[in-house]
C-alpha cells in the first residue's frame, strides 16, 4: 500500500503541487506515522473469508458461520462474532455504490451483516483481562480504492457520512449521505442519500433519508471537519432519531484514505411513528482529503483560533465572563451593564473588527503543525492557536497606526473606525491575553511554566525592538524623500544640505487643497500619501514646510496659483533621523514640488496580513 500511495501521488495533479512535492519527499523515507508497514506479509484465502495481517491482526471464518477476530499491539483482544441476521446488499438490491468517474469505473459493491452477537476477552496494556459482550455490525466493500483514480485539477472528492443504527426494537438501518466535494474550495454537490432498512424478521427495504448534521468538530491535526451528531429521518419508516457521538474523539489518521477519516460509537434516541426508540449506532465520515490549495486549506485554522479567542473576545458586549477575563476585572470589580458595554466597545470591539476579517491564518496553522511534529496531541493545546492569532492581530492594529494605513485586509483600519487612542489601548491589551490563554492548556511543572512566561516576554520585547529598527531603518536605509531637482522655472533650489519634513506622495492639487496639512495623529504621517485632515485634533503637533517658495503677490490682481506641494505634519522633534555624517548632502530640495501631471513617488511599508 505504501508503494501504491507513492505512485498515485506522482500523477495526482488535483493535489496542490507544493503538498504533493512535500509528501513525495517524506514518503521516500518510509510510511508517515501513524501508518506502519507490517513486519510479515498479508495472507488471505481465495475460497473463504480468512485473512491474516502479519502478526498484528487476523479475521477467520468459523465452521458455524461465525467469525473470529483477533488483534494484538499494546492491547490485545480476541472476539467471537455470531451473526443474528444474514448479509444484505447495501444502498440498493445490487449493493452498488457509485464512483467518482462518469463511467463508474471506480464504483464499489457493499454488503453488511446488520447484527452479530459478540463475546470475548480484552487484555489491557497492563495485562489486566476483561470480559466483553455486546453486538457488532460487519460490512464488507470491494471494488475501487481511494488511489485507483488518476485525477486532474478540479476532480471532485467523493465523500460520505454514514451511520449503522441498531434499535432495541430489533430494527437496523444503514444510512448514507454521499456528496461530491471540490477539494480547492470545499463546495459540495449532492451525490445521493439512501437508507437500507432491515426489519426484525430480516426483510430488507430501501428508502429516502433526510440527513441533517446538528454538531460538528474540526480536528486541529488535519483540519478536517466531521459531524458528531446527526438527525436522521426516514419518512417511509416513520423514523425520526438523533445519533450522538462523543464531541472530539474518533479521528483515524492514515494515508490509506488520503489523510484521515472519522468513526465513533454513538447513542440513538427518538421515535418510530408514535413509539419511542433507543439504540446504539456507529458513525463514520470520509471527508475530502485532497489539499487542492494549501493557502485555502490553512485558512481553516481561523475558525479554530476564533473560537478559542471567544473566551476573551466575545461578540456579546454583556458577556461578563469574557470581558472580565480580558480586562482583569472579574472577581474584584463590579461593573454595571452600561459600563461593561462601554468597556467592550473600547477594548474588545476594535480587535474584533480585525479578528473577524481573517487573513491567511498561517500562524495558527504553524502552531498546530509544530505540535504534531513534536508528537503531541494538538487537541489539548487548541488555545495556542488564539495566542498566535491575537498577538498578530494586536501588532497589526499598532502597525497600521504607525504606518497611518487607511485599510487592512480590504476594510478600514481599526484606528480609522475607532480612533487612534482607543486603537492603541485595544491593540496593546491584546499582547497581554497570553496569560489568560496559556492557563487553558495542560500545565507543566512550575519551572517550565516560568520559562514559558519568560520566553514570551523576551520575544515580545524583541518584536518591539524589531519594529523600532524597521521604523528607523526605513528612513536611513532608503533615500527618502528622494532627491529630485526642482524645475528652475518654478522655484529655486534650497541651500545645500537643507532638509524639509514634507511628503512628496501626492499628485498636484488645487491651491485650496494643497494648503491643508496631513493627518496629525501619527508620528509617521510624513511617510504616507493619505489625504490631509485638520490639525486641530492634536494641539501638540505642528505643520512644517521649510525651504524656498515663490514670493507672494500682494497686489489685488489675482496671482497665478502657486505650485502644489504637500506638507507633512510631524510631532517635534521631527521623526526623521539625522543622516550619518558620511552621507552625501543633497544638492536640491528633498521635498521637491511635483510638476506637470506626474504623481510623486509613494513609499509604503506594510506588514503582511
RAGIBEL-V654488 format. One line per field, one symbol per residue. phi: phi as a letter, one per 40 degrees, with the letter a starting at -180 (. if undefined). Layout:
# RAGIBEL-V654488
phi: ???
This chain:
# RAGIBEL-V654488
phi: .dccccccccbccccddcccccccccccchcccccbcccbccbbccbacabbcgbcaabbccccgcbbbbaaacbbabbbbbccbccbccgaccgcbccccdcgcbcbbbbaccabcbaibbbcccgccacbaibbbbbbbahcbdccbcbbdgccccbabbbbbbccchcbbbbbbbabbcccbgcbbcbababbbbcdcgcbabbcbbbbcbabbbcccbgcbbcbabcbbbdcbgcabbbbbdcbbhcbcacdbhaabbaacabbaiabgbccbbibabbabbccbcccaccccccccccccccccccbbccccccccccccccgbcgbbcbcccccccccccbcdcccdcccbcccfcccccdcccdcccgcccdcbddcccdcccccccccdccccccfccbafgbdcdcccbgccccccccccdcccdccccccbdcccdcccccccccccccccccccccccccccccccbcbcccbcccccbaccccdgcbbcbcbbbcdbcdcccccccdccacbcccbbcccbccccbccbacbachcacccccccccccccdcabbccbcccdcccccdccccccbadcbcccbgbccccbbbbbccc
